[in-house]
Amino acid sequence: MSIAPSDIIIGILSTTLQLSPFYLFAGMGEIVSEKSGVANLGLEGIMLISLVATFIADYVTLNPWIALLAALGVAAGIGAFFALTAIQLRMDQIASGLAIYLFGLGISFVVFNVVYPSGLTPNYVGLQPIVANYDKIPYVGVIFLKQNIMAYVSIILVVATALFLSRTSLGLRVRAVGENPKAADNMGVNVNKVRFLATLFGAIMFGVSGFYFAGNFVPGFQTDVIAGRGFIVLAMIYFANWKPYRTLFAALSFNIVYAAQNEYVSLSGFGVASVSTLFNMLPYVFLLALIPVFGRRARPPKFLLKPYRKG
Amino acid sequence: MLGILAGLAVVVYAGGNIEVALSSLFLNPITLSGGTQQIFVRFVLFYTMGMGVGLALKAGLWNIGAQGQLLIGMVMVFVVYTFLAFLPWPVLYVAMILGAALGGLLWIAVPTILRVRFGANEIVVTILLNVVAINFAFYMLSGPIKSAGTALGFPHSVELPAQFQIPSIVSSPPITYAVPATIAIGIILYLLVERTSFRIKANTVGESLETARFAGISIPRVMALTMLAAGALAGLAGATYLMGYRYELDIGSFSTNYGLVAIICALVGRKHMLGIGLASFFFAYMTIGAESMALSANVPTYVEFAMEGIMMLGILLGNYLTERKFVV
């Protein structure tokens, strides 16, 4: 083993930046959705379906942007259905979300296996690094220029979401219907329409996460391939107290711990899986340990999970 | 009905034969060999976990982590079996069951403490712990409780010898004593919870913390009691599943979603300790039906998950529509 310490650090930072956008897209989507009073626990199901849509569309068209559109399309469709059940029909959001998750878990597998009976994912190309020969540039290259354009979009999205919620009138309405729908209604805001739009936006962002997952996490599709990573987003925005910049911080710190243990496990070359799985627990335990520190001050939107009926 | 129709649509899409599918959905669970056994295995799983989820829900708390507690319960069965092997047979037998319940209880103690002491959201913590539980179980399985017989391939535990299996009342189809035991627990909980002032206390905590405070109800006590009981029940479900049906632990036991189905059972059963039993039986029947339908119509087995999701949505929808008198 003759890997320079600087290479290890570069590797960790590069992985952190590569993985974080997945959490950021979904995180911003869930923040906007929950700020309006609707928690979508089906996020991982939507991601799985978008992931399959990405693989199929990319294989057929060979165009990553059409694949992205396909991912967004199916995500929006399921998101609209979820919004219908949670907002118009006032079904229990948690139950409906979990049912959507189970549905996504199963249907993603079914569709994938009908399209590819061999169970193997066709070659997925996806988006390229923004600078083709990034490894020519020391440090900066592997850390920053290796990432694809969507990684940068995710950072812009964080800023945009923060500005949207705090500075725009629609953002204000989103927060109002989550904090006090009655008052918002009295001021002439169409509560359920705003909630519907916010939930739809959230679902579309889960679609982007599913698309991003395809090129950056694992090379092929398997059952339950996201393996709880989608649900982690819920924990992240909780620590972040529903604030976009803090979510960015939560995502980065979670992934730095993840990347570090990953690097450590692969460098130390544990033959047996047993010890490495203990290390795999680290990032989650790290998040858990933060709860008594940050979770204390977390204050969810007042009318989160509560359907609104006019009058 | 909605759910069944949509489920059929999936089967047709996946290239299945609709006639075979229909008959297998409704008839196979009873006619197929092993079908009845499977129904009761799932009934026990859903009912035991569902009661816990329902209990916590009465106090307004969401235990999304039944799946994790179930896994820890299963791991604990083998931890006790491996490390307390010096105990004489009947003691060890009971210790394995109690150990599973204790494991579930300890696993839920984390979100309980964080909730009661720090006010941390239990949904977030229980979800997080599900992921941790899978990793932890995998570690235990590939190390401390691994069977010596698995040098290569996927790790699994040893198989429990016959004297550690829960005996059957009827041999064919094999229905174990876990079934009456679960129903007994259901009745006991019904008497303890639904027929005493505890129900009102829990409901008050669930409805409004402020009212509960005014009424002089000890909120931390109610919350801790219901949550811990939920964890213990889910752990116990792990013991009955392993000792009454599967007999050995492998990674195939990890990727199930029984914990989530239990949540839906608790909701459809309206959090009522006996209602959850009915809902559990219904879901056990339907999910086995869905599974055998997938098998006999020659479609990928994971259709089952999709159909479970669709059925749940359909049933929830139906439930809510009738409740709100949109239809009938």
Boltz contact constraints between the chains, C-beta under 6 A:
constraints:
  - contact:
      token1: [A, 89]
      token2: [B, 320]
      max_distance: 6.0
  - contact:
      token1: [A, 91]
      token2: [B, 316]
      max_distance: 6.0
  - contact:
      token1: [A, 91]
      token2: [B, 320]
      max_distance: 6.0
  - contact:
      token1: [A, 95]
      token2: [B, 264]
      max_distance: 6.0
  - contact:
      token1: [A, 95]
      token2: [B, 267]
      max_distance: 6.0
  - contact:
      token1: [A, 95]
      token2: [B, 316]
      max_distance: 6.0
  - contact:
      token1: [A, 98]
      token2: [B, 260]
      max_distance: 6.0
  - contact:
      token1: [A, 99]
      token2: [B, 309]
      max_distance: 6.0
  - contact:
      token1: [A, 99]
      token2: [B, 312]
      max_distance: 6.0
  - contact:
      token1: [A, 99]
      token2: [B, 313]
      max_distance: 6.0
  - contact:
      token1: [A, 102]
      token2: [B, 305]
      max_distance: 6.0
  - contact:
      token1: [A, 102]
      token2: [B, 308]
      max_distance: 6.0
  - contact:
      token1: [A, 102]
      token2: [B, 309]
      max_distance: 6.0
  - contact:
      token1: [A, 103]
      token2: [B, 306]
      max_distance: 6.0
  - contact:
      token1: [A, 103]
      token2: [B, 309]
      max_distance: 6.0
  - contact:
      token1: [A, 103]
      token2: [B, 310]
      max_distance: 6.0
  - contact:
      token1: [A, 105]
      token2: [B, 305]
      max_distance: 6.0
  - contact:
      token1: [A, 106]
      token2: [B, 302]
      max_distance: 6.0
  - contact:
      token1: [A, 106]
      token2: [B, 305]
      max_distance: 6.0
  - contact:
      token1: [A, 106]
      token2: [B, 306]
      max_distance: 6.0
  - contact:
      token1: [A, 106]
      token2: [B, 309]
      max_distance: 6.0
  - contact:
      token1: [A, 107]
      token2: [B, 306]
      max_distance: 6.0
  - contact:
      token1: [A, 109]
      token2: [B, 302]
      max_distance: 6.0
  - contact:
      token1: [A, 110]
      token2: [B, 14]
      max_distance: 6.0
  - contact:
      token1: [A, 110]
      token2: [B, 300]
      max_distance: 6.0
  - contact:
      token1: [A, 110]
      token2: [B, 302]
      max_distance: 6.0
  - contact:
      token1: [A, 110]
      token2: [B, 303]
      max_distance: 6.0
  - contact:
      token1: [A, 110]
      token2: [B, 306]
      max_distance: 6.0
  - contact:
      token1: [A, 113]
      token2: [B, 300]
      max_distance: 6.0
  - contact:
      token1: [A, 114]
      token2: [B, 14]
      max_distance: 6.0
  - contact:
      token1: [A, 224]
      token2: [B, 255]
      max_distance: 6.0
  - contact:
      token1: [A, 228]
      token2: [B, 131]
      max_distance: 6.0
  - contact:
      token1: [A, 231]
      token2: [B, 127]
      max_distance: 6.0
  - contact:
      token1: [A, 234]
      token2: [B, 124]
      max_distance: 6.0
  - contact:
      token1: [A, 235]
      token2: [B, 124]
      max_distance: 6.0
  - contact:
      token1: [A, 235]
      token2: [B, 128]
      max_distance: 6.0
  - contact:
      token1: [A, 238]
      token2: [B, 121]
      max_distance: 6.0
  - contact:
      token1: [A, 238]
      token2: [B, 124]
      max_distance: 6.0
  - contact:
      token1: [A, 273]
      token2: [B, 142]
      max_distance: 6.0
  - contact:
      token1: [A, 274]
      token2: [B, 139]
      max_distance: 6.0
  - contact:
      token1: [A, 274]
      token2: [B, 142]
      max_distance: 6.0
  - contact:
      token1: [A, 274]
      token2: [B, 143]
      max_distance: 6.0
  - contact:
      token1: [A, 277]
      token2: [B, 135]
      max_distance: 6.0
  - contact:
      token1: [A, 277]
      token2: [B, 138]
      max_distance: 6.0
  - contact:
      token1: [A, 277]
      token2: [B, 139]
      max_distance: 6.0
  - contact:
      token1: [A, 278]
      token2: [B, 139]
      max_distance: 6.0
  - contact:
      token1: [A, 280]
      token2: [B, 135]
      max_distance: 6.0
  - contact:
      token1: [A, 281]
      token2: [B, 132]
      max_distance: 6.0
  - contact:
      token1: [A, 281]
      token2: [B, 135]
      max_distance: 6.0
  - contact:
      token1: [A, 284]
      token2: [B, 128]
      max_distance: 6.0
  - contact:
      token1: [A, 284]
      token2: [B, 131]
      max_distance: 6.0
  - contact:
      token1: [A, 284]
      token2: [B, 132]
      max_distance: 6.0
  - contact:
      token1: [A, 288]
      token2: [B, 128]
      max_distance: 6.0
  - contact:
      token1: [A, 291]
      token2: [B, 114]
      max_distance: 6.0
  - contact:
      token1: [A, 291]
      token2: [B, 120]
      max_distance: 6.0
  - contact:
      token1: [A, 292]
      token2: [B, 118]
      max_distance: 6.0
  - contact:
      token1: [A, 295]
      token2: [B, 120]
      max_distance: 6.0
  - contact:
      token1: [A, 296]
      token2: [B, 118]
      max_distance: 6.0
